[in-house]
């Protein structure tokens, strides 16, 4: 049975974007009828084709993937327009599914071909060409002008990333130093690049990536709605048409999926695999394979976002051994520079491109930063920003014992659908950070959903973390919740709800069994807010939207059964 609550409907809509983080470019109807010049080896500028950014010269190139000899990849290359003959520049590389000439997720009705405008904001906000950088956008196999079957971040796509880095580093106009950039899917290819350990890759900027592909489609064997919507969207994206004035070679590669229907079938079928230990998913566990990697890494992650959720992030960062930077906070699936209609920054922190370009200048050009940027800028649930050298930082770990209880796995709200355990009100502000973990014994089979609530003295409660799993008969359930950074104010309580899957983005198949829960223990990492080192930033506008959607006026109150200790040991 499939149920979607109002907040979950937003989650489903976000999942339908299939990790795209699509840039909203100009509509086709609004485009001018500039000359339709398609770049080949001869550079094309904005004067010849208005889809080429000002200050750039566009060419198209083709090269083989490193996985096999039969897959050909397509690249749109944008160089500074007046780059002198023989001069070399470092490369900003993005590899992904959304660089097709006809549109990112749909046919955008362009009047003529040209390079994707997905990262026009980076070009303009980072003054990319004036600063002496190249921008290379490479289509993954199965998308745009590349042939082959799409491979959902598997060995084929990983090989494409490797080939793209190698190719960009070896071009006559390249210094041999490559930095990757992306948001969502093409941020995830940046994590792949990090894991490949290639000397040419000197820096990765990854906004809102997926840290483990399995957890983007399932939660502890429970299927997510995104596991259906995302593959379907990728299948449709892979079949976007070329434009009439595209090169013959581009058109030929573009039609690969139409001539090979097994590509779509395999992508759909493989994403239905339930076992997280299946070799298919093991190869796509980017957090697991990040261990020992050392490429300088700059990431963003929304703790309360509904698309690429903060799952396996802590594992990835713990395994990564190189320099790390991050903006982490309370926002949805957005870019660091995005603004609301009234002009407010969606993340709340100014200077995204200034900081990004300083990061690239440092690692691709050897230019020392002129500003003292914190390694991690983090926004907790109050909207306040702090600086840290790493994330997470905790003053104390605590295991709290929850009361026993039972619920009926009936897949709908009701008195018997869950039970709640309350803490004593905390005496002083305490922050729950990192990745909470819960373990419990269960009897009978069904679904189990765990939610954490911040309960105010008036009884209103905002849900700030959740996770689901399958419970087996007489088994032990152990699962990580989503990573979080949530502050409980003095006088507030932590409430833990355990029960059936009542809402969210999961596909619920209730058993109807009564599931008994015993020996439930919640592991928490606790941080002391009084020690915070403040840094620049305002409250994310989405934080208020989220709180409104996920606040209950009243929880079923229970006598307190545990204490959340002070973060000061």
SVG drawing of the C-alpha trace seen along z (x, -y; Angstrom):
<svg xmlns="http://www.w3.org/2000/svg" viewBox="-6 -40 59 55">
<polyline fill="none" stroke="black" stroke-width="0.4" points="0.0,0.0 1.4,-3.4 0.6,-6.4 1.9,-10.0 1.3,-12.6 1.6,-16.3 5.3,-16.6 6.0,-13.3 4.3,-14.6 7.0,-17.3 9.6,-14.5 8.1,-12.6 8.2,-15.7 11.8,-16.2 12.6,-12.5 11.0,-13.0 13.7,-15.4 15.9,-12.3 18.9,-13.9 19.1,-16.6 19.1,-19.8 18.2,-21.2 19.3,-24.7 16.3,-26.7 17.5,-28.1 15.8,-30.3 12.7,-28.8 13.0,-27.9 10.3,-30.4 12.3,-33.2 15.5,-32.5 16.8,-34.7 17.2,-33.4 21.0,-33.8 23.0,-32.0 23.0,-28.3 26.7,-27.4 27.6,-24.0 31.1,-23.8 33.5,-21.2 37.2,-21.6 36.9,-25.2 36.0,-27.4 32.6,-29.1 31.9,-32.2 28.9,-34.0 28.8,-36.2 28.3,-33.2 26.0,-31.3 24.2,-32.9 24.1,-29.7 27.9,-30.1 28.7,-32.1 30.2,-35.5 34.0,-35.4 34.2,-31.7 35.1,-29.7 33.2,-26.4 34.4,-23.2 33.1,-19.6 35.2,-16.5 34.8,-12.7 37.0,-10.2 36.7,-6.6 35.7,-5.6 38.3,-3.8 35.9,-0.9 35.8,0.6 36.7,-0.2 33.1,-0.5 31.8,-3.4 32.4,-6.9 32.0,-10.0 31.1,-13.5 32.5,-16.7 31.6,-20.3 34.7,-22.4 34.6,-26.1 37.9,-27.9 38.7,-31.6 37.9,-33.3 41.2,-35.1 43.4,-32.3 46.8,-32.8 48.1,-30.0 50.2,-27.6 48.9,-29.0 47.5,-26.4 44.7,-26.7 43.5,-24.5 40.2,-22.7 36.9,-22.7 35.3,-19.4 31.7,-18.3 30.6,-14.8 26.9,-13.9 23.6,-13.1 22.2,-16.7 24.4,-18.3 22.4,-17.2 22.0,-20.0 18.2,-19.8 17.8,-20.1 18.6,-18.8 15.5,-16.8 13.2,-17.5 13.2,-18.9 13.6,-22.6 12.7,-23.6 15.9,-25.3 15.8,-26.9 19.4,-25.7 22.2,-23.6 24.8,-24.8 26.5,-23.8 24.3,-23.2 23.7,-26.2 23.5,-24.0 26.4,-25.8 26.0,-29.3 25.8,-30.5 29.4,-29.1 30.6,-30.7 29.2,-34.1 29.5,-34.0 33.0,-32.6 34.2,-34.8 35.5,-31.5 37.1,-32.6 38.4,-35.9 40.1,-34.1 41.8,-31.8 39.9,-28.5 38.4,-26.0 35.0,-24.5 34.5,-20.9 31.1,-19.2 31.2,-15.5 28.1,-13.4 28.0,-10.1 27.4,-7.0 23.8,-7.0 23.2,-10.7 23.6,-13.7 26.2,-12.9 27.7,-9.8 26.7,-6.3 26.4,-3.2 24.0,-2.1 23.4,-4.3 24.9,-2.7 23.7,-4.6 27.1,-5.3 28.3,-1.8 31.6,-0.5 30.7,-2.0 30.0,-5.5 33.0,-5.3 35.1,-4.5 33.6,-7.5 34.7,-9.7 38.2,-8.3 38.4,-8.8 37.1,-12.3 39.7,-13.3 42.5,-11.8 41.3,-13.4 40.9,-16.9 44.4,-16.7 46.1,-15.7 44.7,-18.4 47.2,-20.9 45.4,-23.8 45.3,-22.1 47.8,-22.6 47.1,-19.0 45.3,-20.0 41.6,-19.2 39.0,-20.2 35.5,-18.7 32.3,-20.6 28.6,-19.6 25.3,-19.5 23.4,-16.3 24.1,-13.7 27.1,-15.5 28.2,-16.2 28.1,-12.4 30.4,-11.9 32.8,-14.2 32.7,-11.7 33.5,-9.0 36.4,-11.1 37.7,-11.4 37.6,-7.7 39.5,-7.0 42.8,-8.4 44.0,-10.0 47.0,-12.4 45.4,-14.9 42.4,-15.5 43.3,-18.2 40.0,-19.3 36.3,-18.4 33.3,-20.6 30.2,-18.5 26.9,-20.1 24.2,-17.8 25.6,-14.5 24.5,-10.9 27.0,-9.3 25.8,-5.7 23.6,-4.8 21.7,-2.1 20.5,-4.5 19.1,-6.8 16.6,-4.1 16.1,-2.0 16.3,-2.3 17.4,1.0 15.6,3.0 12.5,0.9 11.9,-0.6 11.7,-4.3 9.4,-6.0 12.6,-7.5 13.7,-4.0 10.9,-4.1 10.8,-7.7 14.6,-8.3 15.4,-5.4 12.3,-6.3 13.5,-9.9 17.0,-8.9 15.5,-6.6 13.6,-9.5 16.6,-11.8 18.7,-9.2 16.2,-9.3 16.1,-13.1 16.4,-13.9 19.3,-15.7 18.7,-19.0 18.4,-19.2 21.7,-21.1 23.7,-18.8 26.6,-17.0 26.0,-13.7 28.3,-12.0 26.4,-13.5 23.1,-12.4 24.3,-8.9 25.5,-8.5 22.4,-10.1 20.2,-7.5 21.9,-4.6 19.2,-3.9 16.5,-3.9 18.3,-1.1 19.2,0.8 16.0,1.1 17.9,3.4 19.6,0.4 16.4,-1.0 15.2,2.4 18.5,3.2 18.6,-0.2 15.0,0.3 15.5,3.9 18.8,3.4 17.5,0.6 14.9,3.0 17.6,5.1 16.7,5.2 19.9,6.6 22.4,3.9 25.1,6.6 24.4,7.4 27.6,6.8 25.6,4.3 25.2,2.0 28.6,2.8 30.2,1.3 28.1,-1.8 28.7,-2.4 30.8,-5.5 31.2,-6.0 32.7,-2.6 35.1,-3.1 36.2,-6.6 38.4,-5.1 41.9,-6.4 41.1,-8.9 42.8,-12.2 41.6,-14.6 40.8,-18.0 37.0,-18.0 34.5,-20.8 30.9,-19.6 27.5,-20.9 24.7,-19.0 21.2,-19.9 20.4,-17.9 16.6,-18.3 16.6,-18.0 14.3,-15.5 16.2,-14.5 19.8,-13.5 19.5,-12.9 22.4,-13.0 22.9,-9.2 26.5,-7.8 27.9,-11.3 29.6,-10.8 31.1,-7.5 32.4,-9.1 34.0,-12.0 35.5,-9.7 37.1,-7.6 38.4,-10.5 41.9,-11.5 42.5,-14.7 41.7,-18.3 38.0,-18.9 35.7,-21.9 31.9,-22.0 28.8,-24.0 26.3,-21.9 22.9,-23.1 19.2,-23.3 18.1,-23.6 16.6,-21.6 18.1,-20.4 19.7,-23.7 23.0,-25.2 25.2,-27.4 24.4,-30.6 20.6,-30.1 18.2,-32.7 14.5,-32.9 12.2,-35.1 12.6,-37.9 16.4,-37.7 17.3,-35.7 20.1,-33.1 18.5,-29.6 21.4,-28.3 21.7,-31.6 25.4,-32.1 26.9,-34.6 30.0,-34.3 29.6,-30.8 31.5,-31.5 34.1,-33.6 34.9,-30.7 34.7,-28.1 37.1,-29.9 39.5,-30.5 39.4,-26.7 40.2,-26.1 42.8,-28.8 44.6,-27.1 44.5,-23.6 44.7,-24.1 46.9,-27.2 48.8,-27.2 47.4,-30.6 47.0,-30.9 43.6,-32.0 43.3,-35.7 40.4,-35.1 40.4,-32.9 37.6,-30.5 36.5,-27.9 37.0,-24.3 33.3,-23.7 30.6,-26.3 27.6,-24.6 24.1,-25.8 22.1,-24.1 18.4,-24.0 18.3,-27.5 19.6,-29.0 22.9,-30.0 26.2,-29.3 29.4,-28.1 32.9,-27.3 34.6,-23.9 37.8,-22.2 35.8,-19.0 32.4,-17.5 31.0,-16.1 32.5,-17.4 31.0,-16.0 31.8,-16.5 30.1,-13.3 28.6,-10.1 25.6,-8.7 23.5,-5.5 20.0,-6.0 17.7,-3.1 14.2,-3.4 11.1,-1.8 9.6,1.4 6.5,1.3 4.5,2.7 2.6,1.5 0.6,2.9 2.2,2.8 -0.9,1.6 0.5,-1.2 -1.8,-3.9 -2.0,-6.3 -3.8,-5.2 -3.5,-4.5 -1.9,-1.2 0.4,-2.2 3.3,-3.3 4.5,-4.1 6.6,-7.0 9.3,-7.3 10.0,-10.7 13.1,-12.2 13.2,-14.5 13.5,-18.1 17.1,-19.0 18.5,-21.4 20.7,-23.4 20.9,-23.6 22.4,-20.5 23.1,-19.7 22.5,-16.2 25.0,-15.9 26.5,-13.3 24.5,-10.1 22.2,-8.7 22.0,-4.9 19.2,-2.8 19.2,0.9 16.3,3.0 15.0,6.5 11.7,7.2 9.2,10.1 7.2,10.8 7.8,9.4 7.0,6.0 8.1,2.5 9.6,0.4 9.9,-3.4 11.8,-5.5 11.3,-9.3 13.1,-11.8 11.1,-14.8 12.2,-18.1 9.3,-18.7 8.7,-22.2 7.3,-22.9 3.9,-23.5 3.9,-20.0 4.4,-21.0 6.9,-18.7 9.0,-19.0 10.2,-15.8 13.9,-16.2 15.2,-12.7 13.7,-9.5 14.6,-6.1 12.9,-2.8 13.9,0.8 12.4,4.3 12.0,6.2 12.3,9.9 10.7,12.4 12.7,12.6 15.5,10.5 17.7,7.6 17.2,4.4 20.2,2.0 20.2,-1.1 21.7,-4.5 19.3,-7.4 20.0,-10.3 22.9,-12.6 21.7,-15.6 22.7,-18.8 19.8,-19.7 19.8,-21.7 17.4,-21.0 16.8,-24.2 16.8,-24.2 13.4,-22.9 12.8,-20.9 12.5,-17.1 13.6,-14.4 10.8,-12.1 11.4,-8.8 8.5,-7.3 8.8,-3.6 6.1,-2.2 4.7,-1.4 5.5,-3.4 2.8,-6.0 4.1,-8.6 7.2,-9.6 8.8,-8.6 8.8,-4.9 6.6,-2.3 4.8,-0.6 3.6,3.0 2.2,3.6 2.0,7.1 -0.7,6.4 1.4,8.1 1.8,6.7 5.5,6.1 7.0,6.1 10.0,4.0 12.4,4.6 15.9,3.6 15.8,0.5 18.9,-1.7 19.5,-5.0 23.1,-6.1 23.7,-9.9 26.6,-12.2 26.2,-15.4 27.8,-18.8 27.9,-21.8 26.5,-24.9 28.2,-27.2 31.5,-26.3 30.5,-27.4 32.7,-29.7 30.3,-31.9 30.7,-32.5 28.9,-34.5 25.4,-33.3 21.7,-33.8 18.8,-31.5 17.9,-29.3 14.4,-30.3 13.6,-26.6 14.0,-25.9 10.7,-27.7 9.0,-25.8 10.3,-22.5 9.2,-23.2 5.7,-24.1 5.4,-20.9 6.8,-18.6 5.5,-20.0 2.7,-18.3 0.7,-20.4 0.7,-17.6 2.4,-14.2 0.9,-11.4 2.5,-12.3 4.2,-9.7 6.0,-10.0 9.8,-10.5 11.8,-7.3 15.3,-8.5 17.6,-11.5 19.6,-13.2 22.8,-14.0 24.6,-17.3 27.2,-17.5 29.7,-18.4 31.0,-15.0"/>
</svg>
